Amino acid sequence: MGRLDGKIALIVGGGADGPPNAGEQLSIGNGRATAIMCAREGAAVMVADLNLALAEETAAAIRAAGGIAHAIACDVSREEDCRRAVEETVARFGAIHLMVNNVGIAIGGALLRTATDQFDRMYTVNLRGQFLTMRYAVPEMIKAGGGAIVNVSSLSAVMAGAGIAYEATKAALLGLSRSAAVRYARDHVRVNTILPGLINSSMVRREIGDREARVAPRIPLGRQGTPWEIATAIVFLLSDDASYITGTELIVDGGLRAGEGVRRRDADR
Ligand SMILES: NC(=O)c1ccc[n+]([C@@H]2O[C@H](COP(=O)([O-])OP(=O)(O)OC[C@H]3O[C@@H](n4cnc5c(N)ncnc54)[C@H](O)[C@@H]3O)[C@@H](O)[C@H]2O)c1
């Protein structure tokens, strides 16, 4: 018996846009790992992505393993696409109970290295898109008797260093989640946020390459996380195991944030 048996899930940003790990066929990112794990736990999964081919790849992997999945093109910067992703999920599977907002891009840099149009793009993709998918999904979840949403933020929501627009949008996502969580708790819709630390995901391999040797010494657990470790945490928050958890933030970072003070003390010695 799976923890998400009978549930219908929409994973927004469920492709994996980047090269696979050496020796692996399928590239795995946080979104794809989450979609696959939701299906393994018994959910029927709608995989939405800007790049339909990447969404199809995820859906095909799920079906090849005996799960239920369908793919849809969706650019979260377009309101019409957000509405359609929710509507198509309901039309195809009969309802929507679970949603993961995994889309997140990183453009620009520090304040003086971020152009206004880059900031606008970051806001549109990393925050407005999540507002829109929730705006369309929550009424459907209420109709279905309840649901759960996980928004994928970042440790950059609470720590500087990744660029002003990324940090600002990821921090704002905490507020977006909290606000919806409190307002719709009585409707049995739970909303939580996950804050991944340094993860060896498709996004990182595309943008940065292999950073393991460089970053591992900074991380108390001594290595980057895997997308599967993010997916596990997301599935927990989606499942009834988290029935009393809403409006909160779960850091999954191998101790990176907790270890910051330790590193400073070491430097003082
Ligand atoms: N890897 C890390 O170290 C790390 C750390 C903290 C947070 N995160 C967060 O994890 C998420 C990404 O993880 P991933 O590994 O799945 O990355 P990914 O880039 O491989 O996958 C995200 C998917 O989103 C899609 N996408 C991009 N723009 C879109 C748009 N406008 N509309 C719809 N889909 C769009 C891409 O095509 C891609 O398939 C982001 O929210 C990111 O901020 C990652």
The ligand as a Gaussian input file, in Angstrom:
#p B3LYP/6-31G(d) Opt

LIG

0 1
 N       19.503000      21.898000      -6.917000
 C       19.651000      22.648000      -5.875000
 O       20.733000      22.704000      -5.274000
 C       18.490000      23.436000      -5.380000
 C       18.628000      24.070000      -4.164000
 C       17.587000      24.807000      -3.662000
 C       16.402000      24.865000      -4.378000
 N       16.286000      24.258000      -5.571000
 C       15.012000      24.393000      -6.279000
 O       14.617000      23.174000      -6.875000
 C       13.833000      23.470000      -8.041000
 C       14.443000      22.919000      -9.318000
 O       14.858000      21.659000      -9.150000
 P       15.069000      20.642000     -10.388000
 O       16.246000      19.863000     -10.007000
 O       13.809000      19.913000     -10.638000
 O       15.433000      21.638000     -11.613000
 P       15.210000      21.533000     -13.172000
 O       15.613000      22.874000     -13.690000
 O       15.866000      20.329000     -13.769000
 O       13.653000      21.247000     -13.320000
 C       12.737000      22.191000     -13.236000
 C       11.835000      22.100000     -14.444000
 O       11.153000      23.335000     -14.496000
 C       10.926000      23.621000     -15.852000
 N       10.648000      25.041000     -16.034000
 C       11.505000      26.070000     -16.110000
 N       10.846000      27.216000     -16.332000
 C        9.533000      26.894000     -16.378000
 C        8.347000      27.636000     -16.583000
 N        8.371000      28.952000     -16.825000
 N        7.163000      26.986000     -16.553000
 C        7.105000      25.651000     -16.337000
 N        8.196000      24.888000     -16.156000
 C        9.393000      25.512000     -16.181000
 C       12.173000      23.167000     -16.570000
 O       11.916000      22.911000     -17.949000
 C       12.577000      21.935000     -15.793000
 O       12.173000      20.746000     -16.412000
 C       13.800000      24.975000      -8.184000
 O       12.668000      25.524000      -7.585000
 C       15.059000      25.365000      -7.445000
 O       15.046000      26.718000      -7.053000
 C       17.308000      23.543000      -6.086000

